[in-house]
Amino acid sequence: MAFTRRRILAGAAAATTIAAPAVAQQSGELRWRLASSFPKSLPILFNAAENLARRVDQLTKGRFKIQVFAAGEIVGGLQVLDAVGAGTIECGHSATFYYTGKDKALAFDTGLPFGLNSRQHIAWMMQGGGLELLRPLFARFGVVQFPLGNTGCQMGGWFRKEINSVADLSGLKMRIPGIGGEILSRMGVVPQTIAAGDIYSALERGTIDAVEWVGPADDDRLGFQKVARYYYSPGWWDCGPQISLYINDKAWAALPDEFKAAIETASAESTMLMLAQYDTQNMAALRRLVGAGVQLRSFPRDVMEAAFKAADAYYREEAARNAEFRRIYEPWTRFRDEIQQWFRIAELNYDVFAHTQKR
């Protein structure tokens, strides 16, 4: 590798960026910057990082402060992982499926299509070995990651036309990132990866024909109902997706144990708070959308079955050619099968009965 003047200056700049908070620490206060992939106009997503910063400040009695920047203020919404790994910023908040172009195994951090629901994913991360399996993968990118939010099962997105069969997906240009997009491409969809702040304009201009985001609480704010009439469920590609905190590995290693504990505590609290916020706000937002003329639909059975088969084939193929994907996929599959068996015994039995009763 040639060490050009540009490389030397870039390296010095990165070193200065990470070293700067240490100077503040000498005066009794540590300051970090956090880049979010989300705009301030999506408060549930954006405020998860703000809640982290607030709790870290409280837990450290004001000695560790994290300043949160919205998407585009320091780096673009899809460049957060790279910026943290390079040391441009100390930490970031993003959805890891944005970065599966680097390695498909990164998708396990957010969650796989037809995978775990939110409770199951949190269980896998915190008690089922998920973090331990993913940390070596993130280390390749100079990052230590933590759960920092979960949206619960998402909606299936906004469409300009009805989807009555798999045939209706052919040639459809849809904003959907990660492995979900790759699976839909096998069914004729042309997937697009677009950051949150640019989605509405792409849909309005006709650059895309459909878009998935999160669910009613966010989608209502983004105004998709103004340009697409049909709102589908479920979002089988995002059945319990995690949003993650990325910390530069050198910055993490330099933290005192007390500050590390504050981050671990605050990130766990903020994860559950995000999930609770979506669960309490989605239904009211959905009523507003339907009241404004939105047509609520469920994906046809043949679409769901075709997607399930395509997902299963994709995972088997990726595991066969990608050792890192296989390293995580095999224990993840065992965990999935075990926990879903338990959920069928208690949770599913209760839900099927309770949700079909008249009150």
C-alpha positions as CSV (number, residue, x, y, z in Angstrom):
1,M,0.0,0.0,0.0
2,A,1.4,3.4,-1.0
3,F,1.6,6.0,1.8
4,T,0.8,9.1,-0.2
5,R,0.6,12.6,1.3
6,R,-3.2,12.3,1.0
7,R,-3.3,9.1,3.0
8,I,-1.0,10.5,5.7
9,L,-3.2,13.6,6.1
10,A,-6.4,11.6,6.1
11,G,-5.0,9.3,8.8
12,A,-3.9,12.3,10.9
13,A,-7.4,13.8,10.6
14,A,-9.1,10.7,11.7
15,A,-6.7,10.3,14.6
16,T,-7.4,13.9,15.6
17,T,-11.1,13.3,15.5
18,I,-11.0,10.4,17.9
19,A,-8.3,12.0,20.1
20,A,-10.3,15.2,20.6
21,P,-12.7,13.9,23.3
22,A,-9.7,12.7,25.3
23,V,-8.7,16.4,25.7
24,A,-12.1,17.1,27.1
25,Q,-11.8,14.2,29.4
26,Q,-8.8,15.7,31.1
27,S,-11.0,18.6,32.2
28,G,-13.4,16.2,33.7
29,E,-15.9,15.9,30.9
30,L,-16.0,13.6,27.8
31,R,-17.8,14.7,24.7
32,W,-18.8,12.5,21.8
33,R,-20.7,13.1,18.6
34,L,-23.3,10.7,17.3
35,A,-24.5,10.6,13.7
36,S,-28.0,9.3,13.1
37,S,-29.3,7.8,9.9
38,F,-32.7,9.4,10.6
39,P,-34.1,12.9,10.3
40,K,-35.6,14.8,13.2
41,S,-38.9,14.6,11.4
42,L,-39.2,11.0,12.5
43,P,-39.1,11.5,16.3
44,I,-39.4,7.9,17.5
45,L,-36.4,6.8,15.5
46,F,-34.3,9.9,15.9
47,N,-35.2,10.3,19.6
48,A,-33.8,6.9,20.5
49,A,-30.3,8.4,20.2
50,E,-31.4,11.5,22.1
51,N,-32.7,9.3,24.9
52,L,-29.4,7.4,24.9
53,A,-27.5,10.7,25.2
54,R,-29.8,12.0,28.0
55,R,-29.5,8.8,30.1
56,V,-25.8,8.6,29.7
57,D,-25.5,12.2,30.8
58,Q,-27.7,11.4,33.9
59,L,-25.9,8.1,34.7
60,T,-22.5,9.8,34.6
61,K,-23.7,12.9,36.4
62,G,-22.8,15.1,33.5
63,R,-19.3,13.8,32.9
64,F,-20.1,12.1,29.6
65,K,-22.1,14.0,27.0
66,I,-23.1,12.8,23.5
67,Q,-24.3,15.3,20.9
68,V,-26.7,13.8,18.4
69,F,-26.7,14.9,14.7
70,A,-29.5,14.1,12.3
71,A,-28.9,12.4,8.9
72,G,-26.9,14.7,6.6
73,E,-25.6,17.0,9.3
74,I,-22.3,15.3,9.5
75,V,-22.6,12.3,7.1
76,G,-25.4,11.0,4.9
77,G,-27.9,8.6,6.3
78,L,-26.4,5.6,4.5
79,Q,-22.7,6.4,5.5
80,V,-23.0,6.1,9.3
81,L,-21.3,2.7,9.6
82,D,-18.3,3.8,7.5
83,A,-18.0,7.1,9.4
84,V,-17.9,5.4,12.8
85,G,-15.4,2.7,11.6
86,A,-13.1,5.4,10.1
87,G,-13.2,7.4,13.3
88,T,-14.8,10.5,11.7
89,I,-17.3,10.3,14.6
90,E,-17.3,8.3,17.8
91,C,-20.7,6.7,17.4
92,G,-23.7,6.4,15.2
93,H,-27.3,5.1,15.1
94,S,-28.5,3.2,12.1
95,A,-30.1,0.1,10.6
96,T,-27.5,-2.4,9.7
97,F,-29.4,-3.8,6.7
98,Y,-28.3,-0.6,4.9
99,Y,-24.8,-2.1,4.7
100,T,-25.4,-5.7,3.6
101,G,-23.4,-4.8,0.4
102,K,-20.3,-5.2,2.6
103,D,-21.3,-8.6,3.9
104,K,-24.7,-10.2,3.8
105,A,-24.1,-11.5,7.3
106,L,-24.6,-8.0,8.6
107,A,-28.4,-8.5,8.0
108,F,-28.6,-10.7,11.2
109,D,-28.1,-7.5,13.2
110,T,-31.3,-6.0,12.0
111,G,-33.1,-9.2,11.4
112,L,-33.9,-11.6,8.5
113,P,-37.1,-11.7,6.4
114,F,-39.4,-14.3,7.9
115,G,-37.1,-14.4,10.9
116,L,-37.6,-13.4,14.5
117,N,-40.3,-11.1,15.9
118,S,-39.2,-8.2,18.1
119,R,-39.3,-10.1,21.4
120,Q,-37.5,-13.1,19.9
121,H,-34.8,-10.9,18.3
122,I,-34.2,-9.1,21.6
123,A,-34.0,-12.5,23.3
124,W,-31.5,-13.8,20.7
125,M,-29.3,-10.6,21.1
126,M,-29.3,-10.4,24.8
127,Q,-29.5,-14.1,26.0
128,G,-29.3,-16.3,22.9
129,G,-25.7,-15.5,21.7
130,G,-26.6,-12.9,19.1
131,L,-24.2,-10.2,20.3
132,E,-21.4,-12.7,20.7
133,L,-21.9,-14.0,17.2
134,L,-22.1,-10.5,15.7
135,R,-19.2,-8.7,17.5
136,P,-16.4,-10.4,15.5
137,L,-18.2,-9.4,12.3
138,F,-18.5,-5.8,13.3
139,A,-14.8,-5.8,14.5
140,R,-13.8,-6.1,10.8
141,F,-15.3,-2.7,10.3
142,G,-13.7,-1.1,13.4
143,V,-17.1,-1.0,15.2
144,V,-18.6,-2.3,18.5
145,Q,-22.4,-2.5,18.2
146,F,-25.3,-2.5,20.6
147,P,-29.1,-2.7,20.2
148,L,-30.6,0.8,20.2
149,G,-34.2,0.4,19.3
150,N,-36.7,-2.1,17.7
151,T,-39.7,-1.1,15.7
152,G,-41.8,-4.2,16.1
153,C,-43.3,-5.9,13.0
154,Q,-43.5,-3.3,10.2
155,M,-46.1,-2.7,7.5
156,G,-45.6,-4.0,4.0
157,G,-45.4,-0.6,2.4
158,W,-47.2,1.9,0.1
159,F,-48.2,1.0,-3.5
160,R,-49.6,3.0,-6.3
161,K,-51.5,0.0,-7.6
162,E,-53.1,-3.1,-6.0
163,I,-51.1,-6.2,-5.6
164,N,-53.4,-9.1,-6.4
165,S,-50.8,-11.8,-7.3
166,V,-47.0,-12.3,-7.7
167,A,-47.4,-11.2,-11.3
168,D,-48.2,-7.7,-10.2
169,L,-44.7,-7.4,-8.7
170,S,-43.0,-7.7,-12.1
171,G,-41.0,-4.6,-12.9
172,L,-42.2,-2.8,-9.8
173,K,-39.6,-0.2,-8.6
174,M,-39.7,-0.3,-4.8
175,R,-37.7,1.4,-2.1
176,I,-36.6,-1.6,0.1
177,P,-33.0,-2.1,1.4
178,G,-31.1,-5.2,2.4
179,I,-31.9,-8.8,1.9
180,G,-35.6,-8.1,1.7
181,G,-35.0,-6.2,-1.5
182,E,-32.8,-9.1,-2.9
183,I,-35.6,-11.6,-2.1
184,L,-38.2,-9.4,-3.8
185,S,-35.9,-9.1,-6.8
186,R,-36.3,-12.8,-7.3
187,M,-40.1,-12.1,-7.6
188,G,-39.7,-9.4,-10.2
189,V,-39.3,-6.3,-8.1
190,V,-36.5,-3.8,-8.8
191,P,-35.3,-2.8,-5.3
192,Q,-33.9,0.7,-4.5
193,T,-32.0,1.8,-1.4
194,I,-33.0,5.4,-0.5
195,A,-32.4,7.2,2.8
196,A,-35.5,8.4,4.8
197,G,-35.3,12.0,3.8
198,D,-35.4,11.3,0.1
199,I,-38.1,8.7,-0.1
200,Y,-41.2,11.0,-0.4
201,S,-39.7,13.0,-3.3
202,A,-38.7,9.8,-5.1
203,L,-42.3,8.4,-4.8
204,E,-43.8,11.7,-5.8
205,R,-41.7,12.0,-8.9
206,G,-42.4,8.5,-9.9
207,T,-38.8,7.4,-9.6
208,I,-40.2,4.5,-7.6
209,D,-43.6,2.8,-7.6
210,A,-43.8,1.6,-4.0
211,V,-42.0,2.2,-0.7
212,E,-41.7,0.5,2.6
213,W,-40.7,2.4,5.6
214,V,-41.7,1.4,9.2
215,G,-45.4,1.7,10.1
216,P,-48.3,4.2,10.6
217,A,-46.7,6.4,13.3
218,D,-43.8,7.3,10.9
219,D,-45.6,6.9,7.5
220,D,-48.3,9.3,8.5
221,R,-45.6,12.0,9.2
222,L,-43.8,11.3,5.9
223,G,-47.0,11.8,4.0
224,F,-46.8,8.7,1.7
225,Q,-50.6,8.6,1.6
226,K,-50.6,11.7,-0.5
227,V,-49.0,9.9,-3.5
228,A,-49.8,6.2,-2.9
229,R,-53.2,4.9,-2.1
230,Y,-52.7,1.2,-1.1
231,Y,-51.1,0.3,2.2
232,Y,-50.1,-3.3,2.7
233,S,-49.3,-5.6,5.5
234,P,-47.4,-7.4,6.8
235,G,-43.8,-6.3,6.4
236,W,-42.5,-9.9,6.3
237,W,-39.0,-8.6,5.6
238,D,-39.0,-6.6,8.8
239,C,-40.8,-8.7,11.3
240,G,-38.9,-7.4,14.4
241,P,-36.1,-5.2,13.1
242,Q,-33.4,-3.8,15.4
243,I,-31.9,-0.4,15.1
244,S,-28.3,-0.3,16.3
245,L,-25.7,1.9,18.1
246,Y,-22.3,1.8,16.5
247,I,-19.2,2.8,18.5
248,N,-15.7,3.2,17.1
249,D,-13.7,0.3,18.6
250,K,-10.8,2.6,19.6
251,A,-13.1,5.1,21.2
252,W,-14.9,2.2,23.1
253,A,-11.6,0.7,24.3
254,A,-10.6,4.1,25.7
255,L,-13.8,4.5,27.8
256,P,-13.6,3.9,31.6
257,D,-15.8,1.0,32.8
258,E,-18.3,3.4,34.4
259,F,-19.0,5.1,31.1
260,K,-19.2,1.7,29.2
261,A,-21.8,0.6,31.8
262,A,-23.8,3.8,31.2
263,I,-23.9,3.1,27.5
264,E,-25.0,-0.5,28.0
265,T,-27.7,0.6,30.4
266,A,-29.0,3.5,28.3
267,S,-29.0,1.5,25.1
268,A,-31.1,-1.3,26.6
269,E,-33.6,1.3,28.1
270,S,-33.9,3.1,24.8
271,T,-34.5,-0.1,22.9
272,M,-37.5,-0.9,25.0
273,L,-38.8,2.7,24.9
274,M,-38.7,2.7,21.1
275,L,-40.7,-0.5,20.9
276,A,-43.3,0.8,23.4
277,Q,-43.6,4.1,21.5
278,Y,-44.4,2.3,18.2
279,D,-46.8,-0.1,19.9
280,T,-48.8,2.8,21.5
281,Q,-48.8,5.2,18.5
282,N,-49.3,3.0,15.5
283,M,-53.0,2.2,15.8
284,A,-54.1,5.9,16.2
285,A,-52.0,6.8,13.2
286,L,-53.5,4.0,11.2
287,R,-57.0,5.2,12.0
288,R,-56.0,8.7,10.7
289,L,-54.7,7.2,7.5
290,V,-57.7,5.1,6.8
291,G,-60.0,8.0,7.7
292,A,-58.2,10.0,5.0
293,G,-59.0,7.4,2.4
294,V,-56.0,5.1,2.5
295,Q,-56.9,1.5,1.3
296,L,-55.6,-1.0,3.8
297,R,-54.7,-4.4,2.2
298,S,-53.0,-7.7,3.1
299,F,-50.6,-9.3,0.7
300,P,-52.2,-12.2,-1.2
301,R,-51.5,-15.7,0.0
302,D,-49.5,-16.6,-3.2
303,V,-47.2,-13.5,-2.6
304,M,-46.5,-14.6,0.9
305,E,-45.8,-18.2,0.0
306,A,-43.6,-17.2,-2.9
307,A,-41.6,-14.8,-0.7
308,F,-41.2,-17.4,2.0
309,K,-39.8,-20.0,-0.5
310,A,-37.6,-17.4,-2.1
311,A,-36.2,-16.4,1.4
312,D,-35.5,-19.9,2.4
313,A,-33.7,-20.6,-0.9
314,Y,-31.7,-17.4,-0.5
315,Y,-30.4,-18.3,3.0
316,R,-29.4,-21.7,1.9
317,E,-27.5,-20.4,-1.1
318,E,-25.8,-17.6,0.9
319,A,-24.8,-20.0,3.7
320,A,-23.2,-22.3,1.1
321,R,-21.0,-19.6,-0.4
322,N,-20.4,-17.2,2.5
323,A,-18.6,-18.7,5.5
324,E,-19.4,-15.7,7.7
325,F,-23.1,-15.9,6.9
326,R,-23.0,-19.6,7.6
327,R,-21.2,-19.1,10.9
328,I,-24.1,-17.0,12.2
329,Y,-27.0,-18.6,10.3
330,E,-26.6,-22.1,11.7
331,P,-26.8,-21.2,15.4
332,W,-29.4,-18.5,14.6
333,T,-31.6,-21.2,12.9
334,R,-31.4,-23.4,15.9
335,F,-32.4,-20.5,18.2
336,R,-35.3,-19.6,15.8
337,D,-36.7,-23.1,15.7
338,E,-36.5,-23.5,19.5
339,I,-38.1,-20.1,20.4
340,Q,-40.8,-20.4,17.7
341,Q,-41.8,-23.8,19.1
342,W,-42.2,-22.2,22.5
343,F,-44.2,-19.2,21.1
344,R,-46.6,-21.6,19.3
345,I,-47.4,-23.3,22.6
346,A,-48.3,-20.2,24.7
347,E,-48.1,-16.9,22.8
348,L,-49.7,-18.0,19.5
349,N,-52.5,-20.0,21.2
350,Y,-53.4,-17.0,23.3
351,D,-53.1,-14.4,20.5
352,V,-55.3,-16.5,18.1
353,F,-58.0,-16.8,20.7
354,A,-57.9,-13.3,22.1
355,H,-57.7,-11.5,18.8
356,T,-60.7,-13.2,17.4
357,Q,-63.1,-12.5,20.3
358,K,-65.7,-9.8,20.2
359,R,-65.5,-7.3,23.0
